[in-house]
Amino acid sequence: MSEAYSVYAELAAAQVTEDAVEQLFDALAEHSPSVSHAPNGNLSVRVFVEAGNVEAALPAGLNTIKSAARELQIPDAVAGVEIITEGELDRRLTEPPVPPLAGISEIADLGGFSRQRAKVVAERKDFPDPVDNLAGGPIFIKEQVTRFFATWKRTVGRPPKPVDLTPLEKTVLQALALHLEPAPNHQKLADIAATNSALPGTPEDLTSLLNALTDDLVQTLDVARRRLRVRLSPTEQHRPRLLDTLESLTAKKLLNTHSGLAIDNSAPADIVVTVTDKGHRHSQADLPAKPEGGPEVPCGEPFRKA
């Protein structure tokens, strides 16, 4: 079954008179041609041919164009060629010659924020490149901007203020927050341990301590309220440090504790905690930590070894 194909070719023939262009058009009349000078100076020619597939249509169309050009003594060296079905050509012709554009005001509307914020977002390294910069500001392809917002992991509200965390505090906070996910991923626990173990001042037994914060010791009570129960037996080897860490995170308002932390060492510890909004933000961020017993480094700033 054959179909119509559009074969567009540019001939490296810059010095072609208008009379020659008209003669070439007449010579190709059976193929519904279009002949004109391309912006780059080449001679552009489009013809339509019937063929069973694109492999057969391409040589048929080129031979038709080149043969007609040679008869008129027009250079027939081909500088470029494109072949598409007639249906695809019709589809392209229905598209606007210039795609919808977006400036800073449109970016603000698409993002749902102010023009000032839109200017900042448009300067991000991962934001689409502008197609032009006019006196009124940069101009972007609207579809690319829309696609950016569809995949942008946007943080709502102000960035969290710096909080000084030790590697142990950071690890415990991230591990507790992980239990609030729909399906806690134990591989993520291992990743947390591997990442935080590289921080100066990290306890050598961090992985062992993190393993204590598994489903055996931590129970999710209410995901919506970010509420958890931490159960520590008197024989749990990491119990003293975990209790101290929970108390420290509570003092920094990253956790709310709903039962006292001053517990008899001979009695089981059954502690209900809530991860606060502040704690949740810091658990999701890639925050550095201060070394145990070393200088404090605010979260959100690069950690530099002394």
C-alpha positions as CSV (number, residue, x, y, z in Angstrom):
1,M,0.0,0.0,0.0
2,S,1.5,3.3,-1.1
3,E,1.1,6.8,0.4
4,A,2.2,10.3,-0.4
5,Y,5.5,11.5,0.9
6,S,6.9,15.1,1.0
7,V,10.5,15.2,-0.1
8,Y,12.2,18.6,0.7
9,A,15.7,19.2,-0.6
10,E,18.0,22.2,-0.6
11,L,20.3,22.5,-3.6
12,A,23.6,24.2,-3.2
13,A,22.7,26.6,-6.0
14,A,22.9,30.2,-4.8
15,Q,23.1,32.0,-8.2
16,V,19.8,30.9,-9.7
17,T,17.6,33.5,-11.5
18,E,13.9,33.9,-10.9
19,D,13.3,32.7,-14.5
20,A,15.1,29.4,-13.7
21,V,13.1,29.0,-10.5
22,E,9.9,29.3,-12.5
23,Q,11.1,26.9,-15.2
24,L,12.0,24.3,-12.5
25,F,8.6,24.7,-11.0
26,D,7.0,24.0,-14.3
27,A,9.2,21.0,-14.9
28,L,8.1,19.5,-11.6
29,A,4.4,20.4,-12.0
30,E,3.2,16.7,-11.8
31,H,4.6,16.5,-8.2
32,S,2.8,19.5,-6.7
33,P,6.1,21.3,-6.2
34,S,7.2,24.4,-4.3
35,V,10.4,26.1,-5.3
36,S,12.0,29.2,-3.7
37,H,15.2,30.6,-2.4
38,A,16.0,29.5,1.2
39,P,17.1,32.1,3.8
40,N,20.6,30.6,3.7
41,G,20.9,31.2,-0.1
42,N,20.3,27.6,-1.2
43,L,17.5,26.7,-3.6
44,S,14.7,24.9,-1.7
45,V,12.5,22.4,-3.5
46,R,9.6,20.3,-2.3
47,V,7.9,17.6,-4.2
48,F,5.4,14.9,-3.4
49,V,5.9,11.3,-4.5
50,E,3.9,8.1,-4.0
51,A,5.8,5.1,-2.5
52,G,5.3,2.0,-0.4
53,N,7.7,3.2,2.3
54,V,10.1,6.0,3.2
55,E,13.1,4.0,1.9
56,A,11.6,4.0,-1.6
57,A,10.2,7.5,-1.4
58,L,13.5,9.2,-0.6
59,P,15.5,8.2,-3.7
60,A,12.4,8.7,-5.9
61,G,11.9,12.2,-4.7
62,L,15.6,13.1,-5.0
63,N,16.0,11.7,-8.5
64,T,12.9,13.7,-9.6
65,I,14.4,16.9,-8.2
66,K,18.0,16.4,-9.4
67,S,16.9,15.3,-12.9
68,A,14.8,18.4,-13.5
69,A,17.6,20.6,-12.2
70,R,20.2,19.1,-14.5
71,E,17.9,19.5,-17.6
72,L,17.8,23.2,-16.7
73,Q,21.5,23.4,-16.0
74,I,20.9,24.2,-12.4
75,P,23.5,22.8,-9.9
76,D,22.1,19.6,-8.4
77,A,24.4,19.1,-5.4
78,V,22.1,18.4,-2.4
79,A,23.0,20.4,0.7
80,G,20.2,18.8,2.8
81,V,17.1,16.7,2.6
82,E,14.0,15.9,4.7
83,I,11.3,13.4,4.1
84,I,8.0,13.1,5.9
85,T,4.5,11.8,5.1
86,E,2.0,14.1,3.7
87,G,-0.1,13.7,6.9
88,E,2.8,14.8,9.1
89,L,3.4,17.8,6.9
90,D,-0.3,18.8,7.2
91,R,0.0,18.4,11.0
92,R,3.0,20.7,11.1
93,L,1.3,23.3,9.0
94,T,-1.5,23.6,11.5
95,E,1.0,24.5,14.3
96,P,1.8,28.2,14.9
97,P,5.1,29.3,13.4
98,V,6.1,30.6,16.8
99,P,5.3,28.5,19.9
100,P,3.5,30.1,22.9
101,L,6.0,32.2,24.8
102,A,6.3,33.2,28.5
103,G,7.9,36.2,30.2
104,I,8.3,36.9,33.9
105,S,4.6,37.7,34.4
106,E,3.6,34.4,32.8
107,I,6.1,32.5,34.9
108,A,4.7,34.2,38.0
109,D,1.1,33.1,37.0
110,L,2.3,29.5,36.2
111,G,4.2,29.2,39.4
112,G,1.6,30.9,41.6
113,F,3.9,33.5,43.1
114,S,5.0,37.1,42.6
115,R,7.0,38.6,39.7
116,Q,9.9,39.2,42.1
117,R,10.0,35.5,43.0
118,A,9.5,34.6,39.3
119,K,12.7,36.5,38.4
120,V,14.6,34.5,41.1
121,V,13.2,31.2,39.8
122,A,14.0,32.1,36.2
123,E,17.7,32.5,37.2
124,R,18.0,28.9,38.5
125,K,20.5,26.8,36.7
126,D,18.0,24.1,36.0
127,F,15.4,26.5,34.6
128,P,14.9,26.4,30.8
129,D,17.2,28.7,28.8
130,P,15.5,31.9,27.4
131,V,15.0,32.0,23.7
132,D,15.8,35.8,23.7
133,N,16.4,38.7,26.1
134,L,14.3,41.8,25.4
135,A,14.2,45.1,27.0
136,G,11.2,43.8,29.1
137,G,13.2,40.8,30.3
138,P,13.9,37.2,29.2
139,I,11.5,35.3,27.0
140,F,11.0,31.5,27.4
141,I,9.1,28.7,25.5
142,K,5.9,28.3,27.6
143,E,5.8,24.6,27.2
144,Q,9.3,24.2,28.6
145,V,8.3,26.4,31.6
146,T,5.2,24.3,32.2
147,R,7.2,21.1,32.1
148,F,9.7,22.6,34.6
149,F,7.0,23.3,37.1
150,A,5.5,19.9,36.7
151,T,8.8,18.2,37.8
152,W,10.1,20.9,40.2
153,K,10.4,19.7,43.8
154,R,9.3,23.0,45.3
155,T,9.8,23.8,48.9
156,V,6.9,25.7,50.5
157,G,7.6,28.5,52.9
158,R,10.8,29.9,54.2
159,P,14.0,27.7,54.4
160,P,14.5,26.2,57.8
161,K,16.7,28.3,60.1
162,P,20.1,26.9,61.0
163,V,20.0,24.3,63.8
164,D,23.1,22.8,65.3
165,L,22.9,19.0,65.1
166,T,25.5,16.3,66.0
167,P,25.8,13.4,63.6
168,L,23.9,11.3,66.1
169,E,21.0,13.8,66.4
170,K,20.8,14.1,62.7
171,T,20.7,10.4,62.2
172,V,18.0,9.8,64.9
173,L,15.8,12.5,63.5
174,Q,16.0,11.2,60.0
175,A,15.4,7.6,61.1
176,L,12.3,8.7,63.1
177,A,11.0,10.7,60.1
178,L,11.5,7.7,57.9
179,H,9.0,5.7,59.9
180,L,6.3,8.2,58.9
181,E,6.6,7.3,55.3
182,P,3.8,5.0,53.8
183,A,6.3,2.1,53.5
184,P,9.4,2.6,55.6
185,N,12.4,1.6,53.5
186,H,15.2,-0.2,55.4
187,Q,17.6,0.5,52.5
188,K,17.1,4.2,53.3
189,L,18.1,3.6,56.9
190,A,21.3,2.0,55.6
191,D,21.9,5.0,53.3
192,I,21.4,7.4,56.2
193,A,24.0,5.5,58.2
194,A,26.5,5.4,55.3
195,T,26.1,9.1,54.6
196,N,26.3,10.3,58.2
197,S,29.1,8.0,59.1
198,A,31.4,10.1,56.9
199,L,30.9,13.2,59.2
200,P,33.7,14.0,61.6
201,G,32.9,13.1,65.2
202,T,30.4,10.3,64.2
203,P,30.2,7.4,66.7
204,E,31.9,4.3,65.3
205,D,28.8,2.2,66.2
206,L,26.4,4.5,64.3
207,T,25.2,1.7,62.1
208,S,24.5,-0.5,65.1
209,L,22.7,2.3,66.9
210,L,20.6,3.0,63.8
211,N,19.6,-0.6,63.5
212,A,18.1,-0.2,67.0
213,L,15.6,2.2,65.5
214,T,13.8,-0.4,63.5
215,D,10.2,-1.5,63.7
216,D,11.1,-3.5,66.9
217,L,11.7,-0.3,68.8
218,V,9.7,2.4,66.9
219,Q,6.0,2.1,66.3
220,T,4.0,4.6,64.1
221,L,0.9,5.8,66.0
222,D,-0.4,8.6,63.7
223,V,1.2,9.5,60.4
224,A,-0.9,12.6,59.9
225,R,0.2,14.0,63.3
226,R,3.7,12.5,62.9
227,R,3.4,10.7,66.2
228,L,5.6,7.7,67.1
229,R,6.2,5.5,70.1
230,V,9.8,4.6,71.0
231,R,10.3,1.6,73.3
232,L,13.6,1.1,75.0
233,S,14.2,-1.8,77.3
234,P,16.6,-1.6,80.3
235,T,19.0,-4.0,78.4
236,E,19.1,-1.9,75.2
237,Q,22.8,-1.1,74.9
238,H,22.2,2.2,73.1
239,R,19.4,3.3,75.5
240,P,21.3,6.1,77.4
241,R,22.5,7.8,74.3
242,L,19.1,7.5,72.6
243,L,17.4,9.0,75.6
244,D,19.9,11.8,75.6
245,T,19.4,12.4,71.9
246,L,15.6,12.5,72.2
247,E,15.9,15.0,75.0
248,S,18.2,17.1,72.9
249,L,16.0,17.0,69.8
250,T,13.1,18.0,72.0
251,A,15.0,20.9,73.5
252,K,15.7,22.1,69.9
253,K,11.9,21.9,69.1
254,L,12.5,19.3,66.5
255,L,10.4,16.8,68.5
256,N,7.6,17.1,71.1
257,T,7.8,14.5,73.8
258,H,4.5,13.4,75.4
259,S,6.1,11.4,78.3
260,G,8.9,12.3,80.6
261,L,12.4,11.4,79.6
262,A,13.6,11.2,83.2
263,I,13.1,7.4,83.4
264,D,14.4,4.9,85.9
265,N,17.2,3.0,84.3
266,S,15.7,-0.3,85.6
267,A,12.3,0.3,84.0
268,P,11.3,0.1,80.3
269,A,11.1,3.4,78.5
270,D,7.9,3.9,76.6
271,I,8.1,7.4,75.0
272,V,5.6,9.0,72.6
273,V,7.1,11.7,70.4
274,T,5.8,13.9,67.7
275,V,8.1,15.1,64.8
276,T,7.3,18.9,64.7
277,D,7.0,20.8,61.4
278,K,10.4,22.2,62.1
279,G,11.8,18.7,62.7
280,H,10.1,17.4,59.6
281,R,11.7,20.1,57.4
282,H,15.1,19.4,58.8
283,S,14.8,15.7,58.4
284,Q,14.0,16.1,54.7
285,A,16.9,18.5,54.1
286,D,20.4,17.4,53.4
287,L,21.8,19.1,56.5
288,P,25.4,18.9,57.8
289,A,26.1,18.3,61.4
290,K,28.5,19.4,64.0
291,P,31.1,16.9,65.3
292,E,30.5,15.2,68.6
293,G,32.3,17.3,71.2
294,G,33.5,19.7,68.5
295,P,32.5,23.1,67.2
296,E,28.9,23.5,66.2
297,V,28.1,24.0,62.5
298,P,24.7,25.4,61.6
299,C,22.6,23.2,59.5
300,G,22.2,24.5,55.9
301,E,25.8,25.6,55.7
302,P,28.7,23.5,54.3
303,F,30.6,21.6,56.9
304,R,34.4,22.3,56.7
305,K,37.0,20.3,58.5
306,A,39.3,22.3,60.7
